[in-house]
Amino acid sequence: MLLAGPGAPLVAEFSVAEFAAAIGVGTETGKHYLGHALELRYRLPRLWGRVLAGDLAAWKARRVARETISHAVSLEAAGFVDRHVAPVAHRVTPAVLARLVEEAVGRFMPETAERRHHAAADGRHFRIEHDQVSFAGASLVSGELDLADALDLDDAIRGLAAQLADLGSTESLDVRRSIAAGELPRRQLTVDLATEKKQPRSRTTVLHLHLSQAALAAQDPLRLDLHRPRTRHLPVVEPPRLPVPPRPRGHPRRLPRSAPPRHRSLEIDHAPHPAGTGGATGTP
């Protein structure tokens, strides 16, 4: 049976149980222990050499072997990991090790990397748990997004959290980010909450408007008069006239007080006079 990656020798199935009994562990634990040893001996020789020299703890070397076995990397990919990890295996973190193994798969196993990428895309999800709400009235949100979508979402939440801080919020960053996530679906479009600080750049939409030459020359009757000032014509309302009371018999004819006054006019002459000044004529 094969306990390590490609390039390691096969092991008889019954020998695994005998080995586990000899070291006093269970069969499954002995199987993993033996597989890690074969992985280090035949596929990670630099790490194996550091373990034999006493320069590296065995459990740290087994951690690297566990990663290469679980990802089923090829012999070339395992050699890439061995070359880069061996000098720093005593202080490498699990996150860095996982990224290095992923890089090795992408470099030397492109078909496998493409297949895993499609499989990971099928596992994308976004869930909001409403069934188990905490006593504080909070819900649990979890999900796995595409990288581009995750970056845009992170930028939007970071920008809203910064706006809340600029507007006087004293909550922690985590709390402000949670509030910002709730503000995304109900953002106030009529109130601009942006501050003077530069906000993260978001995606933009470019609209191309094609106009005819007649529309640009203002000869099209259906043109859009965007630059013409709009004037509002109000109707002229004449003041009401008071009725003229009937003149009694024998009363002298006299115009009532409500009668319109004599016509008055004022004309300003802009032509120069001999004295060099303008004149005005009018009818009192």
C-alpha positions in Angstrom: 0.0 0.0 0.0 1.1 3.6 -0.7 1.5 5.7 2.4 3.4 8.7 1.0 3.4 10.6 -2.3 4.6 9.5 -5.7 8.2 8.4 -5.6 8.0 6.7 -2.2 8.1 2.9 -1.9 5.1 0.7 -1.2 4.6 -0.8 2.2 3.0 -4.2 3.0 -0.3 -3.8 4.6 0.3 -6.1 7.6 3.5 -4.4 8.5 1.6 -1.2 9.4 -0.2 -3.0 12.3 3.0 -4.6 13.5 4.9 -1.3 13.5 2.0 0.4 15.4 2.0 -2.3 18.0 5.8 -2.1 18.3 5.7 1.6 19.2 2.6 1.4 21.3 0.1 3.4 19.2 -3.0 2.7 17.3 -3.0 1.3 13.7 -4.2 4.6 12.1 -1.7 6.6 14.1 1.1 4.2 13.2 0.1 4.5 9.5 0.4 8.3 9.5 3.7 8.1 11.4 5.2 5.6 8.9 3.9 7.7 6.0 5.5 10.9 7.2 8.8 9.0 7.6 8.7 7.7 4.1 7.7 11.2 2.7 10.7 12.8 4.4 13.2 10.0 3.4 12.3 9.8 -0.3 10.6 13.1 -1.2 12.0 15.7 1.2 15.7 14.8 1.6 16.8 18.2 2.9 14.4 18.1 5.7 15.3 14.5 6.4 18.9 15.4 6.6 18.2 18.2 9.2 16.2 15.7 11.3 19.1 13.1 11.3 21.6 15.8 12.2 19.5 16.8 15.2 19.1 20.3 13.8 15.3 20.1 13.4 12.6 18.7 15.6 10.8 15.7 14.2 7.4 17.1 14.7 8.2 20.2 12.6 9.4 18.1 9.7 6.3 15.9 10.0 4.2 19.0 9.7 5.7 19.7 6.2 5.3 16.0 5.2 1.7 16.1 6.3 1.0 19.0 3.9 2.7 17.5 0.9 0.9 14.2 1.4 -2.5 15.7 1.9 -2.2 17.8 -1.3 -0.8 14.7 -3.2 1.9 16.8 -4.8 4.1 15.4 -7.5 7.8 14.6 -7.0 8.9 17.9 -8.7 6.5 19.9 -6.5 7.7 18.1 -3.4 11.3 19.0 -4.3 10.3 22.7 -4.7 8.8 22.7 -1.2 11.8 20.9 0.2 14.3 23.5 -1.3 12.4 26.5 0.0 11.3 25.1 3.4 14.4 23.3 4.6 16.5 26.4 5.5 13.6 27.9 7.5 11.6 24.8 8.6 12.3 25.6 12.3 10.3 28.8 12.2 8.0 28.5 9.2 4.3 29.1 10.1 1.4 26.9 8.9 0.0 29.7 6.8 3.3 30.3 4.9 3.7 26.5 4.5 0.2 26.2 3.0 0.8 29.0 0.6 4.1 27.5 -0.5 2.5 24.1 -1.2 -0.3 25.8 -3.2 2.4 27.6 -5.2 4.1 24.3 -5.9 0.9 22.8 -7.1 0.3 25.8 -9.4 3.9 25.6 -10.8 4.3 21.9 -11.4 0.7 20.6 -11.5 -1.4 23.1 -13.6 -4.1 20.6 -14.4 -4.6 19.8 -10.8 -4.6 23.5 -9.8 -7.3 24.2 -12.5 -9.4 21.3 -11.3 -9.2 22.5 -7.7 -10.0 26.0 -8.7 -13.2 24.9 -10.4 -14.1 22.7 -7.4 -13.5 25.7 -5.0 -15.7 27.9 -7.2 -18.6 25.5 -6.7 -18.2 25.8 -3.0 -18.7 29.5 -2.8 -21.5 30.5 -0.5 -22.9 33.4 1.6 -25.1 32.6 4.6 -26.7 34.7 7.3 -27.9 32.6 10.3 -31.3 33.8 11.6 -32.2 30.6 13.4 -29.9 31.1 16.3 -29.9 34.7 17.2 -27.9 35.7 20.3 -29.4 37.4 23.3 -27.8 40.7 22.1 -29.8 40.5 18.9 -26.8 39.6 16.6 -26.7 37.1 13.8 -23.8 35.0 12.5 -22.6 35.8 8.9 -20.3 33.4 7.0 -19.3 32.9 3.4 -16.7 32.2 0.8 -16.6 34.7 -2.1 -14.6 35.1 -5.3 -11.4 37.1 -4.8 -12.5 40.1 -6.8 -15.9 40.2 -5.0 -14.2 39.9 -1.6 -11.8 42.7 -2.3 -14.6 45.0 -3.5 -16.7 44.1 -0.4 -13.8 44.7 1.9 -13.1 48.1 0.3 -16.7 49.2 0.7 -16.9 48.1 4.3 -13.6 49.7 5.1 -14.8 53.0 3.6 -18.1 53.0 5.5 -16.3 52.2 8.8 -13.9 55.1 8.2 -16.9 57.4 7.6 -18.5 56.3 10.8 -15.3 57.1 12.7 -15.1 60.5 11.0 -18.7 61.2 12.0 -17.9 60.7 15.7 -18.5 57.0 16.3 -16.5 55.7 19.3 -17.1 52.0 18.6 -14.2 49.7 17.9 -13.1 48.9 14.3 -14.8 45.5 14.4 -18.1 46.9 15.5 -17.9 49.7 13.0 -17.3 47.2 10.2 -20.3 45.2 11.3 -22.4 48.3 11.3 -21.0 49.2 7.8 -22.0 45.8 6.5 -25.6 46.5 7.6 -25.5 49.9 6.0 -24.6 48.6 2.6 -28.2 47.5 1.6 -29.8 50.6 3.0 -27.4 53.4 2.3 -28.9 56.8 2.3 -28.8 58.1 -1.2 -30.1 61.6 -0.3 -27.6 62.3 2.4 -23.9 62.5 1.5 -21.9 61.1 4.5 -18.6 61.3 2.7 -15.8 63.2 4.5 -12.9 65.1 3.2 -10.7 62.0 3.4 -10.1 60.2 0.2 -12.4 57.2 -0.1 -11.3 53.9 -1.7 -11.8 53.8 -5.4 -14.7 51.7 -6.5 -15.8 50.4 -9.9 -17.1 53.1 -12.3 -19.5 52.9 -15.3 -18.7 54.9 -18.5 -21.6 56.0 -20.6 -20.9 56.9 -24.2 -23.6 59.3 -25.7 -23.6 59.5 -29.6 -25.2 62.6 -31.0 -25.7 63.6 -34.6 -24.1 66.6 -36.2 -27.5 68.3 -36.5 -28.0 67.9 -32.8 -24.6 69.4 -32.1 -25.3 72.3 -34.5 -28.6 72.9 -32.8 -30.6 72.2 -36.0 -32.4 69.1 -34.9 -35.9 69.9 -33.6 -35.6 67.0 -31.1 -32.3 68.3 -29.7 -31.6 68.5 -26.0 -31.2 72.2 -25.0 -28.8 71.4 -22.2 -27.1 74.8 -22.2 -30.0 77.1 -23.0 -31.3 78.9 -19.9 -34.9 78.1 -19.1 -37.2 81.1 -18.6 -40.5 81.0 -16.9 -43.3 83.1 -18.4 -45.8 84.2 -15.8 -49.3 85.4 -16.9 -50.0 89.2 -16.7 -52.8 89.8 -14.2 -54.4 93.2 -14.4 -55.6 94.8 -11.2 -59.4 94.8 -10.8 -61.2 98.0 -11.5 -63.6 99.5 -9.0 -67.1 100.1 -10.3 -68.0 103.7 -10.9 -71.1 104.7 -8.8 -74.0 106.4 -10.7 -74.0 110.2 -10.8 -77.0 111.7 -9.0 -79.2 114.0 -11.0 -78.1 117.6 -10.8 -74.6 116.6 -9.4 -71.7 118.3 -11.2 -69.8 116.0 -13.5 -66.6 115.0 -11.7 -64.3 112.1 -12.0 -64.4 109.7 -9.1 -61.3 109.0 -7.0 -60.9 105.6 -8.5 -60.6 106.9 -12.0 -57.2 106.4 -13.5 -54.9 109.4 -13.4 -53.7 111.3 -16.3 -51.1 109.5 -18.5 -47.6 110.0 -17.2 -44.5 109.4 -19.3 -40.8 109.8 -18.9 -38.3 109.7 -21.8 -34.6 109.8 -21.4 -32.6 111.2 -24.3 -29.2 109.7 -24.6 -28.1 112.0 -27.4 -25.3 114.4 -26.4 -26.4 118.0 -25.8 -24.2 121.0 -26.3 -23.2 121.0 -22.7 -22.2 117.3 -23.0 -25.0 116.0 -20.8 -28.1 113.9 -21.5 -31.6 115.2 -21.1 -34.9 113.9 -19.9 -38.4 114.9 -20.9 -41.6 113.9 -19.4 -45.3 114.7 -18.8 -46.2 115.5 -15.2 
